């Protein structure tokens, strides 16, 4: 009974609406008390987060993302991609997928992408001749596409949690950045191909390629185009560590948006900084107390016992992965991605490693499922954000997003059962 007491308390507190960090902290305190361990260990574990070298990357990348979200970056990205690929058959749909993936990767939140880009992309898609239902489903689903692409905040958070657990092979954030590239691109490609197929009979007007417009769009976004190359090139070229890359990105974005484009006034900066740090503060608070909870979980040998229970019923790795996908899809629909990471990774990671799953591959599987969870009925977060943004009934968004969700499920199956797709670029 003692082993399961923290779980029962967690469920009870959650039903009462208690803040997540308080639930996790209460579980850790009750757990350590049941093991006769001095509760001062909790303060030590919370403090241990300050020793994490990549911790600074979270607030810095978040701040840079909020700056981009408040500027006209989204408009310039839409114009740029439309100028270069909008003339292709189905070009506007591909433009939407590419822009949303890039924007979500840097802002770290899919809801922000729908709010920022929805008013731009939905009218553009309808103007290009796409049906309204298709257009709404596309924008709603695309909002979470960039979660697997660097410098995605969930990728960084998964890496921090996995590093603190010290379970299995050493995990580097740079490895996770590389591992997410091909799976993230796979999702964009499959969605693009499906969009072309489903609209194959529609007389969609094609935008003619204009060299003048392409050059104008290129000049307008000339300062933002180098950003992904700046981040990834600096990290993998050995110029920056992850935290240094985050600091350089934040400084670069500040200079570009305030001094060059002059779209953000200095008077707005304190408000943007406050909003971004409120988000980071919530994540760090949950992360700090979750380290204490994770330590209790390990001391109580809960992952080992969980593995024994699962192995008694599931001996095949493939069946385990199927069950894992189902669990993560459900969690993605009812929990935000940051809460799901800090709660579930300490439980799932040791069990997955016992089945021979590489921890980097597990991280990509985890986030790919969470990404679909955002659009999984009945409570996927993006569905409600899109319903509010487009002023449409939630049931209409269910029907609009369902075909895209099925395509993403196919992508998740490929990502799950083809580890080389994620690990091909990972050297460790």
Secondary structure, DSSP 8 states (H G I E B T S, - for coil): -HHHHHHHHHHHHHHTT--HHHHHHHHHHHHHHHTT--THHHHHHHHHGGG-TTHHHHHHHHHHHHHHHHTTHHHHHHHHHHHHHTTSTTHHHHHHHHHHHHHHHHH--HHHHHHHHHHHHHHHHHHTT--HHHHHHHHHHHTTGGGGSTT-HHHHHHHHHHHHHT-SS---HHHHHHHHHHHHHHHHHHHHHHHHHHTTTS--------HHHHHHHHHHTHHHHTHHHHHHHHHHTTS--HHHHHHHHHHHHHIIIIIIS--S-HHHHHHHHHHHHHHHHHHHHHHHHHHHHHHHHHHTTHHHHHHHHHHHH---HHHHHHHHHHHHHHHHHHS-HHHHHHHHHHHHHHHHHHTT--HHHHHHHHHHHHHHHTT-TTT-HHHHHHHHHHT--HHHHHHHHHHHHHHHHHHHHHHHH-HHHHHTT---
